[in-house]
Amino acid sequence: MGAGSALAEVVAGAGTPTPALVMSGLITGAVVGAAQGAALHRGLRVTALWAATVSISWALGWLVTANVIVDAGNGHVAFGSSGALVATALTGVVLRRILGPDTRRPAAGTPSAAPAPVKPVQ
């Protein structure tokens, strides 16, 4: 995140107007997303998809925060909870699509979710 933030400051400046915050989210999100995407070990296409997803979601997070919080001029380095809700929802949906349905756990109460029977000690 530090490398992305430094790059964003060079490109967008350290200002707090909404366009600068959105650009900062795009750039920082792309750098962080590329690193996370590589860690998924699912190929270049998924890495690029994840980098774009994080980039867009962080930009939207800043856009929402800039329109909800009135003190963006205080130089916050992360978007607020309103933006975090947007970013988390978007990245969560895309990550679910990337990982696929095989990662779901069985619902409680289903036979496959029941613990294995314990043999009595004799």
C-alpha positions, 0 to 999 in steps of 0.5 A: 500500500505504501508503494501505491500511495507514493505513486498516487501522490506523484501522479495525483498530488497530495490534494484532497479534492474529490478527483485527486482522492478518486485518482489516488484510490485508482492508483493505490488500488491497482498496485495493491490489487496486483500484489493480491492477485498474484498471491491468488496463484490463478494466472495472469487473467485473474491477477489483472481482473483482481487488480482492476476490481480493487482499483475501481472499488477503492476509487469508488470508496474514495468517491463515496467517502468524499461525498459523505465526510466533509473533512477530507481536507484533514488528509486521511490516508484511508477512506471512511466506513461508508466507502469501505462498505462499497469497496468491500461489497464490490470486492467480495462479489468479484472474489466470490466469482473468482474462487467459485462455488467450491469454497462454500461450507455446508449449512449447519444441520446438513449431514455433511456438516455434522461432526464425525461420530466419536468412538467411546474410549474403552 
